Amino acid sequence: MTSRLRQDLHTLAGAYALNALPEDERRRFEEHLARCDACVQEVRGMTETTTLLGSAAARTPPEGLRQRVLDEVARTRQLPPQGETPPAPQTSRWLRWGGGLALAACLAAVLALGGVAFMQQRQIGELQQNQRQIAAVLSAPDAEVSSAEPAEGVSVTAVSSQSRGDLVFSAQGLERLEQQDYQLWLADSEGSVRSAGLLQVAPDGAVRPVLAGDIGDTQAIAVTVEPEGGSEQPTSEPMMQMPLQS
């Protein structure tokens, strides 16, 4: 294994903990994990933090949650251990949202890393940038947590910051779909709805965190089941909808 490849593997710990690696990268990292105690510790800490975020049951952040996540992000290595070489809004009647709810933002997004070397390097940079965005949202003075349990065994969490203009969404317990996708939507006080992207569900039902920017007057979020590839506007009733914490 080359030094560059080892360095790349060390930087994948955060993505692995967040279920954000494609299957081939996941297998390769797990082989590395069996030989790297430092990465084992890093993954354990990140996994514990992600579990807290994904299973939050309160509408206010649990005590110490924000600082714990920030500490984990700060400890995430950007280099290997010493000794190695370093669309427009759409108005819809499908859903009526109550007005007057203030915005609050959502929880962490990470991008999957490709297998080709130069693509992998670029995506590692994107991953690191997303980690910084997560930390910025969680450390914002106005960061708010909204959570719900729309069905038995299913939990959703959003952390938002009006000052940052970002919202991050995460969920646990979703079933994987065939030839369909879960799609996340943002709705403002006037009922206009826009897509915030498709949800990628891991085999264990965990959803890769979705980062939505420019949230503006977003008052609530919803998830629908759409044809594979998603839709420009919702084509079904939401399976989950949740006002954002004010």
C-alpha positions in Angstrom: 0.0 0.0 0.0 1.4 3.4 -1.0 1.9 6.2 1.5 -0.6 8.3 -0.4 -3.2 5.5 -0.2 -2.6 5.1 3.6 -3.0 8.8 4.1 -6.4 8.7 2.2 -7.6 5.8 4.3 -6.8 7.7 7.5 -8.9 10.6 6.4 -11.9 8.4 5.8 -12.6 7.8 9.5 -15.3 10.5 9.7 -17.1 9.5 6.6 -17.1 5.8 7.8 -18.6 6.8 11.1 -21.3 8.7 9.3 -22.1 5.9 6.9 -21.0 8.1 4.0 -18.7 5.7 2.2 -19.7 3.6 -0.9 -19.5 -0.1 -0.4 -16.1 -0.7 -2.0 -14.5 2.2 0.1 -16.2 0.9 3.2 -14.8 -2.6 2.8 -11.3 -1.2 2.1 -11.5 1.1 5.2 -12.6 -1.8 7.4 -9.6 -3.8 6.3 -7.4 -0.9 7.3 -9.4 -0.4 10.5 -8.4 -3.9 11.7 -4.7 -2.8 11.7 -5.0 0.8 12.9 -5.8 1.5 16.6 -5.8 5.3 16.0 -8.5 5.0 13.5 -10.5 2.6 15.8 -10.5 5.3 18.5 -11.4 8.0 16.1 -14.3 6.1 14.6 -15.6 5.2 18.0 -15.7 8.8 19.1 -17.4 10.0 15.9 -19.9 7.1 16.0 -20.9 8.0 19.6 -21.4 11.6 18.6 -23.4 10.7 15.5 -25.6 8.4 17.5 -26.4 11.3 19.9 -27.4 13.5 16.9 -29.4 10.9 15.1 -31.4 9.8 18.2 -32.1 13.2 19.8 -35.5 13.1 21.3 -35.7 16.5 22.8 -36.4 19.7 20.9 -33.4 21.4 22.6 -29.8 20.2 22.3 -28.8 17.7 25.0 -26.4 19.2 27.5 -22.8 19.1 26.1 -23.9 17.9 22.7 -22.5 20.8 20.7 -19.2 20.9 22.5 -18.8 17.1 22.1 -19.3 17.3 18.4 -16.9 20.2 18.1 -14.3 18.3 20.0 -14.6 15.3 17.8 -14.3 17.5 14.6 -11.2 19.2 16.1 -9.6 15.8 16.8 -10.3 14.5 13.2 -6.9 14.1 11.6 -6.2 15.9 8.3 -2.9 14.0 8.0 -1.9 10.4 8.8 -0.3 9.5 12.1 3.3 10.6 12.6 5.7 8.3 10.9 3.8 8.0 7.6 4.2 10.3 4.6 2.0 12.9 4.9 -34.2 24.7 -8.5 -36.7 27.6 -8.1 -39.3 27.3 -5.2 -42.5 25.6 -6.2 -45.9 26.5 -4.5 -47.9 23.4 -3.7 -51.2 22.6 -2.1 -50.1 19.2 -1.0 -49.1 20.5 2.4 -50.2 23.4 4.6 -47.6 24.7 7.0 -48.4 26.8 10.1 -46.9 30.2 9.9 -44.8 32.1 12.5 -42.3 29.2 13.3 -38.8 30.5 13.5 -36.0 28.6 11.7 -33.5 26.3 13.3 -30.9 24.2 11.4 -30.0 20.6 10.8 -27.1 18.2 11.2 -24.1 17.0 9.2 -23.5 16.2 5.6 -20.7 14.3 4.1 -19.9 13.2 0.5 -18.9 9.7 -0.6 -15.4 9.4 -1.8 -14.6 7.9 -5.2 -12.0 5.3 -6.0 -9.9 7.2 -8.6 -7.0 8.9 -6.9 -7.4 12.5 -8.1 -11.2 12.3 -7.6 -10.6 10.9 -4.2 -8.4 13.8 -3.2 -10.9 16.4 -4.3 -13.7 14.6 -2.5 -11.6 14.4 0.7 -11.4 18.1 0.5 -15.1 18.3 0.2 -15.6 16.0 3.2 -13.3 18.2 5.3 -15.2 21.3 4.2 -18.5 19.6 5.2 -17.1 18.8 8.6 -16.2 22.4 9.1 -19.7 23.4 8.1 -21.2 21.0 10.6 -19.1 22.5 13.3 -20.1 26.0 12.3 -23.8 25.2 12.5 -23.5 23.4 15.8 -21.4 26.2 17.3 -23.7 29.0 16.1 -25.3 31.0 18.9 -28.7 30.4 17.5 -28.3 26.7 16.7 -31.5 24.8 17.3 -32.4 21.1 17.3 -35.7 19.8 16.0 -36.6 16.1 16.2 -39.5 13.7 15.7 -40.3 10.0 15.7 -42.8 9.8 12.7 -43.1 6.0 12.9 -42.0 3.2 15.2 -38.3 2.8 15.0 -37.8 5.9 12.9 -36.2 9.1 14.3 -35.4 12.3 12.4 -33.3 15.2 13.6 -32.6 18.7 12.2 -30.1 21.2 13.5 -30.4 24.7 12.1 -28.8 28.1 12.4 -30.6 31.2 11.0 -27.4 33.2 11.2 -25.5 30.6 9.1 -28.4 30.0 6.8 -27.8 26.2 6.9 -29.8 23.2 7.9 -28.6 19.6 8.3 -30.9 16.7 8.3 -30.4 13.1 9.6 -32.5 10.1 10.2 -32.4 6.6 11.6 -34.5 3.5 10.9 -35.6 4.0 7.3 -36.1 1.1 5.0 -34.2 1.1 1.7 -36.3 1.5 -1.4 -36.3 -0.2 -4.8 -36.7 2.1 -7.8 -37.8 4.9 -5.5 -36.1 7.6 -3.4 -36.8 9.5 -0.3 -36.7 13.2 -1.0 -36.3 16.0 1.6 -38.3 19.2 1.2 -38.1 22.7 2.8 -41.3 24.7 3.1 -41.5 28.4 3.9 -44.2 30.4 5.7 -46.1 30.9 2.4 -46.3 27.2 1.6 -43.6 27.3 -1.1 -41.7 24.0 -1.3 -38.3 23.3 -2.7 -36.1 20.2 -2.8 -33.2 19.8 -0.4 -32.0 16.6 -2.0 -32.4 12.8 -1.9 -31.8 10.7 1.1 -29.2 8.0 0.9 -30.0 5.1 3.2 -27.4 2.7 4.5 -28.1 -1.0 5.0 -28.7 -0.4 8.7 -31.3 2.3 8.0 -29.2 5.3 8.8 -29.4 8.2 6.5 -26.3 10.1 5.4 -26.7 13.6 6.7 -28.0 16.1 4.2 -26.8 19.7 4.3 -29.2 22.3 3.0 -28.0 25.9 2.5 -29.9 29.2 1.9 -32.7 28.1 4.1 -34.1 31.6 4.4 -37.7 31.6 5.6 -37.9 27.8 6.0 -40.5 26.9 8.6 -40.7 23.1 8.3 -39.3 20.1 6.6 -40.9 17.0 5.0 -39.9 13.7 3.4 -41.8 12.1 0.6 -41.3 8.9 -1.4 -40.6 9.8 -5.1 -39.7 8.0 -8.3 -36.1 7.0 -8.6 -34.0 10.1 -9.1 -36.4 12.5 -7.4 -39.0 15.0 -8.5 -39.1 18.7 -9.2 -42.0 19.0 -6.7 -43.7 16.5 -4.4 -45.8 13.8 -6.1 -47.0 12.1 -2.9 -48.2 12.9 0.6 -45.3 13.3 3.0 -44.4 10.3 5.1 -42.9 12.7 7.6 -43.3 16.4 8.3 -41.8 18.5 11.1 -41.9 22.2 12.0 -38.5 23.6 12.8 -37.8 24.6 16.4 -38.2 28.3 17.1 
